[in-house]
Amino acid sequence: MKNAIYTLFILFLPFVGQAQKGVVMVEQDPEITRLLDIYKKKNSKTEYYTIQIGFGSYAEASILKDDASVDFPQYGAKIIFDSPTYRVHLGRFKNKLDVERTFAEVRKKYPQSIILKPITNN
């Protein structure tokens, strides 16, 4: 008898519970949207130096990126696809002095590294 009561309870439970419905209204100052547009526009034209620490297949680049993320976490290693290879870039430096200082340190761990000239941020 208990099993029958439990079964009926479980069967009718979905009909008893009902979810609440609500509406969320977000009011945002239109000035914020304008400022975000200006910020995006300015950053899209920013040029920066970066260090390429290696390249190869996606598997090789992933391993290299993971190693670089451990060795130099402050510079944000990322994989860039440049046909036909995947390249691992490290850092975004606004001036040549900063990139050269970092390059001297990175080159000790990754001797194949090169400094890439300023490129436009996309």
Secondary structure as GFF3:
##gff-version 3
##sequence-region A 1 122
A	DSSP	alpha_helix	2	16	.	.	.	ID=ss1
A	DSSP	alpha_helix	30	44	.	.	.	ID=ss2
A	DSSP	beta_strand	47	56	.	.	.	ID=ss3
A	DSSP	alpha_helix	58	71	.	.	.	ID=ss4
A	DSSP	three_ten_helix	73	75	.	.	.	ID=ss5
A	DSSP	beta_strand	78	82	.	.	.	ID=ss6
A	DSSP	beta_strand	85	93	.	.	.	ID=ss7
A	DSSP	alpha_helix	96	109	.	.	.	ID=ss8
A	DSSP	beta_strand	114	120	.	.	.	ID=ss9
###
